[in-house]
């Protein structure tokens, strides 16, 4: 029979070793996670999966060893996105990473009850993905795009770059549920700057030419949306042909000839997503993991395009931006 001191020592030792044993079991088990992206095919400059993979490796999650990532390129159709979310759930993934508001909504509806890591959610509270940023309270957590702040800053950039500017248009998807919230945020900032803000809604890509022509004589904000990403080259061509100075929510547009962009760092979102995956796979509940907002923002200005549009970018913007000559 064990004496009292031996019994206490054994119990204490078991309590100390149990968390280590649980951790070792987690890291030896192979976890399957899903990734739902609202694009028809891989676009590395847009969705940097390697940043996610690198972040996961740094945390000990190695594909082929203790992790499998099932990627679904879902395209823009919400019904297709929901179907692929359900498909991922049927594969018994431990969680789904979903990029952007439409994919997050599809993952929530197509895979109810499954933990979802939001990547670059426009307004997770306004979209009712979470109860609050600090206490999500459901099956979703992840990163917010800080969209309201970004779009307000885009209004400011156009105003600073074009002192005589009086009117700005916002090109938006009529089917994206977050568009109304974003437009309201831009309207408030435009009003304080004495600018008129017009909303141009698109339901289909065939409307692009007429929509951008409506912005002629002013400036244009291209609000991030999967519908626009696939046609970025055409959008840039139309803004230049119509001589409409434009600001975008992705540096890809500017490196391809657009005027300027301002957005939270895409790499930040994906590296942060890796930490959410890590915590959930180790047992954390999305309801208890606060949503994170970006801390790194990027501004890019194409000086060649500015010259073609007859604009002189002020020094106050130049010193803040990455400049493309």
N, C-alpha and C positions, 0 to 999 in steps of 0.2 A: 504493500500500500504506500502511496506517495505521501510524504509529510507535507505540511502546509507550505513551507518555503519552496519546495520543489514544484508544487502545484502552481503557485503564483508565478514562479519563473517560467514554467511552460506556457501558461496562459499569456503572460506578457510577451514572450517570444513569438507566439502565434499571432498576436495582434500586430506586432511590428512587421512580421513577415508577410501577412495577408495582403496588404496593399501592393507589396513588391510582386507577389505571386499573381495578383489580378493584373498588374501592369504587364508582366511577362506574358501572361496568357493573351492579353489584347494584342501585343506586338507580334506574337507568333501566329495568331489567327489571320486568315486572309479576309479582308473586308472588301466588299464591292460597293462602289459609289457611282451614282449617275450624274451626268452633266447634260443639261438641256439648254441649247443655244438657239436663238431665234434667227438663224441664218441658214441658207440652203447648203453651204459648203464651208469648209475651214477657210478662215481669213486671218492668217497669223498676225498681220499688223493691227487687226481689230480685237481679236480674242487671243491673248497670249497664253495659251495653255501651258507653254513651257515655264512661265512664271509660277503658275499653280503647281506644276510638277516639282519645280525647284523648291518651292516653299514646303511642300509635303515631304520631300526628301530630307530637308533640313530638320524636320520634326520626326524623322524616323520612319516615314511611310514610303515604301519602295514598291513601285509597280512590278508585278511578277514575283514578289516576295511576300508581302503582307497586304497588298492593295491591288485592286483592279478598278480601272476607271472606264465606265461604259458611256461613250459620248453619242448624243443624238443631235444631229444638225436638223433642226425642226422646220426651218423656213419661217415665213411670216404668218401663215394661216393659223389662227388660234385653235381651231378644231384639231388640226394636225399636231400642234404642240401638246394639246391635252392627251391625244392618243399616244404620243410618244412618252409622255409622263407616266401614263398608265402602263405602258410597256416596260418602262424602267422599274416601276413598282412590282410588276409581275416577275421581274428578274430577282426580286428580293434584295434590292440595293439597301444599304443601311441609311442612305440619305440621297437627296438630289440637290446638286448645285444648279441654280437657274440664273441666267444672265439677263438683266433688264426687266422692266415692268411686265411686259406681255408674257414672257416665259415664266416669270415668277407666278403670275396669276394662273397660267396653264398648269404649272406644277402643283399648285395648291388645289386646283379643281380636279386635276387628272389623277393625283396620287394622294387623296385625303388621308390624314393620319401619319404620313411619312415626314420625318424631319427634312426641312428645306433650308439650304444655305443661300440666301439672296446675294447676288453679286451685282452691285451698281443699281440698286432699286431707286427709282425716281423719288418717290415720297411714300415710304412704307406705312406711315401712320395715315396719311390721307387716303391711300389705296386700301386701307384696313387690312394690311398684311400683319401688322402688329398693333398692340394696344398703345404702346409708347416705345421710344427708342431705348429707354433705360430698362423697362420691364416688358419684353415682347409678349409674354403671356400665352403663346400658342405653339405651333409647330414650326414657326419661321423665325430666323434671325440671320444676320449677315451684315452687308455694307450698304449704306445709303449713298446716293449720288450727290447729296447736297444740292439738288437740282435748282431749288429756289435761289440760292446764293449764286450759283454759277450763271444762271440766266440773267439775273440782275446785273452781274458783272459784265456779261456780254452786251447788254444795253449801254452800260457805261463806256465800254471800249469803243463802240461805234460813235457815241457822242463825242468822245475825246479825239478820235481819229478824223472826224468830219465836223468841224466846229459849226458849219452852216446847216447841219442836218436838222430837219424838222419832222420827218416821218420815218418810222421803222415798221416793217412788216415781219410777222413771225410765221414761218412755214411749218405747219404741224400736221400730224396724222389725225384724221377725224375719228379713227377707230381705236386710238390709244387712250385708255382711261385717264392717264395722267396729264393729258394736254391742257385741260381746263385749269388745273392747279398751276401749271407752269405759266400759262398766259396771264393769270391773275397776278402772279409774282412779278412778271415783266411789266405789266401795266402799272403797278404801283411805282416801280423805279422810273419808268418812262415819264410818268406824270410829274415826279419831282424834278426831272430834268427838262420839263417843258416840251416833251416830245409826244407826238401822236403815234399810237401803236395800233396797227391793223392786224387782224388774225386771218390767215389764209389756210383753210383746211383742205387737205387732200384725202380722197378715199381710194385713189388708184394712181399708179405711176403714170398713166396716160395723161394725167392732168398737170404734170410738172411744167410744161412749157408755158401754158396759160397762167399758171399760178405765179411763176417767177416774173413773167411780163407785168403782172399787176403791181409788183414792187418797184417798177422803174420810176426813177425820180426821187427815190428814197434809199433806204438801206434794208438789209434782210438778215434775219436770224434763222438759221436752219436748225430747228430743234431735233436733237438726236432721236432717231426712230429707225427700226430695222428696215422699213420701207425705203428710206433714203440711202442707207448704207450701200445697198447693191447698185445704186445709180449715182454714186458720188461723182464719177467723171462727167456724166451728162449734166448734173446739177451745176458743177463748176463751169462747164462750157456755157450753160444758159445764163448764169450770173454775169460772166464776162461779156457775153454777146449783148446782154441788156444793160451793161455798164452799171450793175447793181453791187455796191460794196457789201460784202457778206461776212458774217462771223459764224463759225461752225463749232460743233461740240466734239470734234475729233481732229487731231493733228494730221490724219491721213488726207483730209481734204486740202489742207494748206500745202503739204509736200507735193500734192498733185496739181497745185495751181490756184487754190482758193486764197482769199485775202488773209484771214486770221482765224485763230481758234482759241478757245479758253475752256478748259475742262479739268475735272479731277483726274489724277493719274490712273490710267487703266491698270498699269502694273501694280499700283498700290492696292486696288480692289482685289486682284487675283492673289497677291501674296497674303492679304488679310483673309481671303476666303480659305486659304490653306489652314490658318490657325483656327477658324471656325470648324472645319472638318475634323481637325485634330481633337478639339475639345469634345465634339459630339461623339466621335468614335470611342473616346475614353470615358463616355458615360454622362456627359453634361446634357441637360435638357434645353432645347432652343428657347423655351419660355423663360429661362433664367439667365440667358447669355445676352447682354446688351448689344443692340445694333451699333455699329461703328460708323462714324462719318469721316470723310477723307480729310487728310491733313496736308496732302501734297497736290498742288494744282500746276497746270502747264499752260503757258501762253505762247503761241507761235504766230509770227507775222511774216508774210511773203512780200518782201520789198519789191521784187520784180512786178508782182501783180499790183501792188499799190501804185507803182509808177505808171503801169498800163491804164489804171483807173484815174490817173491824174491826182493822186493823193500823196501828201507828204506826211509820213507818220511822225508825230511829235516825239521829242527825245524822252519825255516822261513815259511813253509806252515802250520805246526802244530798249530802255534800260531794264524793263521788266520781262521782256520777251526773248525767246529764241528767234533769231532772225534768219530767214532764208533769203539769200541774195539772188 
